[in-house]
Amino acid sequence: MTPPLDGLRFAFGTLTVLPVRVTRWDRAAARGGMLAAPLVGLVVGGAAAGLGLLLLFLGAGPLLAAVASAAVPAVLTRGLHLDGLADTADGLGSGRPAEDALRIMKQSDIGPFGVLTLVFVLLAQVGALAQLYDDSWTRGAVAALASAVAARLALTLAARAGVPAARPEGLGAAVAGVVPVPGALAVAAGCVLAAAAWGGLPGADGAVRTGVAVVLALGAAELLLRHCTRRFGGVTGDVFGGLAETAATTALIVSALGS
């Protein structure tokens, strides 16, 4: 049995730039790490919401607070998820067979599909957060927190048993299929309930909307996961990054609707 600390080290050491040393790099540690991924989202989202609220308190406008909240996850991951999103977009947009698409994704440069995807995703995130902060400081902070948790929860679900790796090496291969389906579903249910509880805070938008935002975020990530699995034969580290950004963006957009 893997000690819980090994799983936490794996989660924070691979999903953030925080100075956490990964002491074990085996499937058991990866399982614990992927189950703990939403806790990483809680820390990242808390930092994003905290910076946004601090800037609002100091007199900044909603747009600047939104930019700051969107920037924090990128900084704390060293842009890893955004890079994965761009590479995934290039691979899917190439229309090439799986082997060629995977080779395109592995290249260090970013192609036109990746650039366009990054621009639109970041604009959507900032636009949604700005609208939310303008409506209510609490609502914006809750959305920033919920979207970060949803992003990492999408990774937990993508690492469930039955989802293959597209390559025999890399982060995707290390975590593919390590999480038992019942465990993934239990973590997902707990995160949705927690998000709904945050949404019920005074000044937020309500428990139902926040819970629905997380559920729809996971649905969008699942659609992308299934498409990538069909196109590439499985998941890669880049696909995991694309799933995280897809879930985060969807959660923010849904949270902003109707405000």
N, C-alpha and C positions, 0 to 999 in steps of 0.2 A: 504494500500500500504506500502511495506517495504522500509524504508529509505535506500538509497544506501550504507551508512556506515555500516549498519547491514549486508548486503551481503558481503561487503569487509572484515569485521571482521570474518564472517563465513569462507570465502575462505582462508584468511591467517592464521586464528586460527586453522583450521582443516588440511590444506594442507602443513603447514610449522611449524618449531619450533620457528618462530619469536614470540616475546612476545606480542601477540595480544589477547586480552580477547574477547571471544565470548559472546556477551550480549544476543543473542536470539538463541534458538535451536528449531525452529519450521520450518514447511515446507516452509513458505514464505521466511524466512532468508536463508534456504537451496537453494531455487530457485535463489535468488540473488547471493549466494556464488558460485553456480555451473556456472552461467552465467559469473561470474567474474574470474573463474578459470584460463583462459589464461593470465590474468594480473599477477597472481601468477607466471605463467611460464615466463613471461617477466622479473620479478624480479630475479627469480632463474637462468634463462638463462643468464641474464646480469651479475650476480655475477660469474657464471661459465666461461663465456667468458672473463670477466675482469681479473680473476685470471690467466687464461691461457695466456692472452696477457702480463700480468705483468711478469710472469716467462720467457716468450720468450724475453721480453725487458731486463731482468736481465741476459740473457745469457743461460738460460736453453734450452734443446733440445725439439723437437716436442713431443717426447714420454712423458717426464715429464709434459709438459703443458697439454697433453691429459689426463693423469692420474688425474691431478688437476681439470680439467674441468669436468671430469666424477665424481669426488668425491664430488664436491660442491652440486649437487642436492641430493646426498645421505645424506650428512651432514645436509642440510637445511630441509630435511624431516625426519630426524632421522632414515633413512633406511626404512621408512614405505612402500614406493612403491616397493622396492626390496624385502622386507619381504612378501608383498602381491603377488608378482610375484612367489616367491618360494612356498608359500602355494597353490597358484592356480595350479602350475605345479604338486605339490604332489597330489592335489585333482583330477586333470584330469588324471594323470598318474596311479592312483590307480586302475582305471577301476571299481570302486565300484559304487553301486547305489547312487543316489543323497544324501540321508540322511547320508550314511557312508562317502561319499567323503567330505561333509561339516564338519563332525566331525573330519576327518583327517586334514582338512584345519585349524580348530580351535585349534589344538594342538600346543604347544609352540615350539616343536622341528621341524627341517627341515629334510625331507627325501631325498633319493638319487635323485629323479626327481628334487626337488627344488635346490639341490646343483649343479647338472649339468647345470640346466637352468641359475642359477646365474653366474656360471663360464663363460659359453658361451656368455651370454648377456653382461657382463662387458668386456670381451675380445673384443667383437664386437664393443662396444662403444669406448673403448680406441684405438683400432686399426683404426677405422674410423677417430676419431679425430686426431690421430697422423698423418695419411696420409693427412688430410685436413690442419693441421697446417704446415706441411712440404711443402705443395704446396703453401699456402698463409696464412699469419696471419689473414687477413680479412675473408678469406673463412672459416677458422676454427672457428673464433668467430661467424660469421653469422650462421653456422651450429649448434653450441652450443646453440645459442639463439633460433633458429627456432625449434630445437628438444625439448627444454624445453616447448615452447609454444604449440607445437603439442601434447606433453604428457598431458598437462592440458586441452587442447581442446578436447582430447579424453574423458576426464571425463565429460565435458559439454554434449557431444553427448550421452554418456552412461547414463546420468541422465535424458534423454528425456522421455516424456510421452509415455507410452506403454511398457517400459522396467520394469519388476517386480523385487521385492526384493526376494532373496532366503530365507531369514530369517526375522522374525518379529522384530528383534532388530539389533542394530549395525549401523555403518555409512552407509552401503549399504541401509538399510531400511530407514534411515533418508533422503537420497537424491534420491532414486529410483523414477523415474517418475515425478520429480518436475519441470523439464524444458519443457515448451511448444515447440513442434517441430519447429514452425516457428522461435522462438527465438534462438534455438540451431543452426538452419541452417544459420541464419543471423550472429551470432557470428562466425561460421565456415568460412563463406564467407569473413568476415572482416579480420580474422586471416590469411587466405590464401593470400589475397591481400597484407596484411602487410608484410608477409614473402617474397612474390615476390618482394616487394619494397626493402627489406633488401638485397635480392640477387642481386639487380641491383647496389649495391654500388661498387665503384671502388675497384678492387682487389678481389671481391667476384666472384662467379661462374655464375652469371646471374639470372635474375628474374624467368625464366621458370623453371630451375632446382630446385631452392629453393621452388617455389610454388608446383611443382610436388612432391618434397620430403615430404611436409606437407600433401598433398592429399593422397599419398600412405601410409603414416604413419597412417592416419585416416582409410584408407581401411583395413590395417592390424589389427588395434585395433577393427574395426567393425567385422571382421571375428572371432576374439577371443571372442568378446562380444556375438555374436550369438551362438557360440559353447558352451560357459559357460552357457548361458541362457537355452540351450537345456539340458545340462548335469546336472545343479544344480537347474533348475527351476527359475532362476533369478540371480541377481547380489548380491555380498557381498562387504564389504570393501576390502577384499583381491583381488577380481576380478578387482576392480577399480585400485588397485596398479599394477596388472598385465597389465592392459590396458595402463596405463601411460608408463611403461617401454617398452612395445611392440612398442608403437608409437614413443617414443624417439629413440629407437634403429633403427627402420626402417628409420626414417628421417635421421639419421646419415649415415647409410649404403648407402641410395640412394644419399645423398649429396656427398659421397666419390667416387661413381662409375664414371668411365671415367676420373679420374684425372691423 
